[in-house]
Amino acid sequence: MPIVTIQVTREGTAPDRPSVTAEEKAALIAGVSEVLLRVLNKPLESTFVVIEEVDTDNWGWGGLPVLDYRRQRAAKK
């Protein structure tokens, strides 16, 4: 029984969306499940997919909180 955990940032895929939509999450679940079926021959009904949304306050990149890192990177362009 495979268990797959997908972590995504809680910021959405467009400026007007605060998080990943239910439709996007459903597509992720279906797609990952299909890959496990195709590659490992794991039945869809035995595959569990967990989606965790991570607030931007709770992760960092390059030694900085991610929003600070992005601002720093944008200033260099």
Secondary structure, DSSP 4 states (H G I P E B T S, - for coil): --EEEEEEETT-SSTT-SS--HHHHHHHHHHHHHHHHHHH---GGG-EEEEEEE-GGG-EETTEEHHHHHHHHHHH-
